Amino acid sequence: MNRFLPPEENDPSTKKKNKGVVCDVKNCMYNDKNSHCTAEKIAVGPTYATSCSDTVCATFRQRNI
């Protein structure tokens, strides 16, 4: 644990969960390890998408393991 950061920055379980947003991407830094998204904002694109398979989560950031 980094003692120079507030606890919410060190422990993803203390971050606010986005109710109704499910994230199955286990290696995303915003996944609280219980499939809840903790990102402050969520961006989904691209603008030309015409189906679910065309979309991507632009908020995704890979978790350092």
C-alpha positions in Angstrom: 0.0 0.0 0.0 1.3 3.5 -0.9 1.1 5.5 2.3 1.2 8.8 0.4 -2.1 8.2 -1.5 -5.5 8.3 0.1 -7.0 4.9 0.9 -9.5 5.1 -2.0 -6.6 5.4 -4.4 -5.0 2.2 -3.0 -8.0 -0.1 -2.7 -10.4 -0.5 -5.6 -13.0 -1.9 -3.3 -13.4 1.5 -1.6 -14.0 3.3 -4.9 -17.6 4.2 -5.8 -19.3 1.6 -8.0 -21.3 2.7 -11.0 -24.6 1.1 -10.3 -26.0 -0.8 -13.3 -22.6 -1.0 -15.1 -21.2 -4.5 -15.3 -17.6 -5.0 -16.3 -16.4 -8.5 -17.1 -12.9 -7.4 -18.1 -10.9 -8.8 -15.3 -7.7 -7.0 -16.2 -9.3 -3.5 -16.3 -8.1 -1.2 -13.5 -11.6 0.0 -13.1 -13.0 -3.5 -12.4 -13.3 -3.9 -8.6 -12.8 -7.6 -9.0 -16.5 -8.2 -8.5 -17.5 -7.1 -12.0 -18.4 -3.6 -10.9 -17.0 -0.6 -12.7 -15.4 2.1 -10.6 -14.5 4.6 -13.4 -15.6 8.2 -12.7 -16.8 8.4 -16.4 -17.4 5.8 -19.0 -16.8 6.4 -22.7 -18.2 3.9 -25.3 -17.6 4.2 -29.0 -16.9 4.6 -31.9 -19.5 6.9 -33.3 -20.0 4.8 -36.4 -21.1 1.6 -34.5 -24.2 0.0 -35.8 -24.2 -3.1 -33.5 -23.0 -4.2 -30.1 -20.1 -6.0 -31.7 -18.9 -2.7 -33.2 -18.5 -1.0 -29.8 -15.6 -0.7 -27.4 -15.1 0.7 -23.9 -12.7 3.6 -24.5 -12.4 4.0 -20.7 -10.5 0.7 -20.4 -7.1 0.8 -18.8 -5.1 -2.3 -18.3 -4.4 -3.2 -14.6 -0.7 -3.7 -13.8 -0.3 -7.2 -12.4 
